[in-house]
Amino acid sequence: MYFHSMAKLLSKLLPVFVCTFFFMLQSSAQNKEPYVRIAKIVVDSLQLENYKAALKEGIETAIRTEPGVLRMYAMYDKENPTHITVFETYANKEAYQSHIQTAHFKKYKTRTLNMVKSLELIDVVPIAFESKQQ
Amino acid sequence: MYFHSMAKLLSKLLPVFVCTFFFMLQSSAQNKEPYVRIAKIVVDSLQLENYKAALKEGIETAIRTEPGVLRMYAMYDKENPTHITVFETYANKEAYQSHIQTAHFKKYKTRTLNMVKSLELIDVVPIAFESKQQ
């Protein structure tokens, strides 16, 4: 009798177990994937030098202090110096979420709030990432 | 008399020497600067997989065989998979000019000619290029 009701309970819980298992599997796969993004920023031309200094400081601090921030390349268009591109690689999505909670990121955001005219964030997927061994 | 005409000749040639010196100085400074570029490519959706394979092969060959090709990161937009971005760093402008003369680059160009719907090339200037030591 006891065995029968246990079996009944388990059979009811089975779909929950299966769903939990696949959810965990998916989350763990997501967490292992690097998170890569392009940020396109247009800056107020009058504040360009201050903006570049703030961006540079933010990037240097992130790479030095955050284990999950792997790569940050910031550049401006030669023809349109107020057009900035930042190419960012994080170890995973969680590393990015942790990055935007840091004091240095918040400082950068506050400092540049009135300098940024537009910001576009584009999630990207790597096709080939190759570089010379350093 | 001989000394006098030599001095006169030299004084006439002096501006030429000075100009040549500054021109050489400038050229040598230009050649030492890394050449960094973003290529934005829109690909025919029906040929996307073939295009990505050709691009990956071209990048891997360039990094492996060309000393002046330092970094090539190719990616597609998650939301618009036909929109490709390639972020390229060459040791200098000459390394880029040599790259586009290679057999593998010409092969890539020929192979992808009918796959590419648009191509935009943007010269950029680094603000901060930081990455974790590998």
Interface residues (C-beta under 8 A of the other chain):
Chain A: V36 I38 K52 L55 K56 I59 E60 A62 I63 V69 L70 R71 M72 Y73 A74 M75 Y76 D77 K78 E79 P81 I84 T85 F87 T89 I122 D123 V124 V125 P126 I127 A128 F129 E130 S131 K132 Q133 Q134
Chain B: V36 I38 K52 L55 K56 I59 E60 A62 I63 V69 L70 R71 M72 Y73 A74 M75 Y76 D77 K78 E79 P81 I84 T85 F87 T89 I122 D123 V124 V125 P126 I127 A128 F129 E130 S131 K132 Q133 Q134
